[in-house]
Every structure is written in C-alpha cells, then in structure tokens.
C-alpha cells in the first residue's frame, strides 16, 4: 500500500507532510470521532452515497456537527481523487473528530471539528475471493452502540490480531453464542438457499457492502433474512461469507479449524460475487 501526497483537511487540500494536529486532539485522547473507509476502483468511488449517509448518521449519534453538507463532502472526496490523479484501486480514509481543546470529558464549547481524508493504493484480494478464507470465533467484547462507526476500535484490533496470530483472515464475534459480526466485516450464513445475517440493530455496523448484497439478493431472488444465527449453526451451514468495503464478498471455507461444507466457496457466494463485479463495472479478471 502507498499513500498519495495530497490530503483534504478542514475542506482544503494540502501535502500530507504538512498536516499536524495538536496533542489535545479529542480523536487522539478520547476516540471522540467517527470515520469511513470508501473503496475505489480504477479511480472511481464505490457506494459513495451509502458511506456519506452513514457518516452523517454516526456524526448525529455522537452529536458532532460539521459545516459541510453531504453534497459538499462528496465533492471534496471526488476532488481529492482528481488532485492526486488517482486511477488505480484503493480507498479513501475519512475521519471527523470533535476537534482540538483542553482535555475535559464533557464537550468543549465553540470547538471546530477536525476533518481530514487521504488516499491509499490497495489492490483486490483476488486469491481470497477465488479460494475463500479461514476464520476463528471470539466473544464480542465491544460496546453496545456498534452501529456508530466510531474511532473506538481497540476490541476490534485485538480480535483481528488474535485471528492473524492463528493464521486466519478474520474473527467472527458472538455474544453468548449468538453471532453478531466480525472484527471489521459483516458475516452471513447460507442454509437451504437462504441468506441469514444479524439484524441491523445497535449491536452491529450496517455495512455499505451489506446493503449492496441485500440488493443483489433481491435481484437474484435469494431470500435475505435478518435473523441472528449461532456459533452452533455454523457447523451445519451450506456456505459462509463476509463482506466489507475492502473484502468485497469473501467466501469463508473454514472456521475454528473446521471446514464449512466441502471447504470450497459456494454457489450463492459466487452469484453474489458476480453481481458485485457487475455493480462495480470492473475491467478486471472475473472471479470464477
């Protein structure tokens, strides 16, 4: 991965080396802010409106007001790509914190939010998309407002690190055996031709690719059921897959060292991958 030199900060564009925030930045000291990661294909933003809508939902939930409108944020992000002459695959990282002020727990008065965005090159995980990935299960130790895409990600970081240390791509999180989502992905179970996933409550982040997958399922006439499944249900699954902006529609072939069905990506996963390809209009090698 490599970062592009021009970033957006406070609605203006500058070189990345010139951006500095004081040590009393509330995102740094309290995790008092929200963020979005938006996928880019061939220099074009994917699911941009869904991401911007979610950004504003998160801002509203933690009571941060920014002066930019949704349309203005959209324009700034598009201009960021243009100024960097980006024509490759990658992502935009966009972050908004409450701002910079002397450290107190309550909201400081007359504080301006800090907002910035930058671009990074990142290619698709073609091997994982083709062959599937392995995962583990872990207890969900996060807070109860996971629908907010906040900066408070330490439980997610620890879960992803544990998965990596066990040679796995992701950690599937559960509360007393009831599966919620993954460290940085939504999770889905396929049984008898139907897709199951946790309802979009405050206990999960409703992913933008999840929204797209629900749309794909409707177009393909595949039942999409918002109903939580359990860790025990996984062992009888016909297929499993996860979704995120960086993972796309990624088949899961093994969980806790146990194979899912025949240990290969399933038919519905493949259909959703194809729908994703068509939706993004990628001029890339198709996932078979």
Helices and strands as residue ranges (DSSP letters): E 2-3, E 6-9, E 12-15, G 16-18, H 26-30, E 33-41, E 44-45, H 48-61, H 70-83, E 90-97, E 114-121, H 126-131, E 133-139, H 154-165, E 170-175, E 178-182, E 186-191, E 194-197, H 208-219, E 224-226, H 231-234, E 239-244, E 248-255, E 258-259, H 267-280
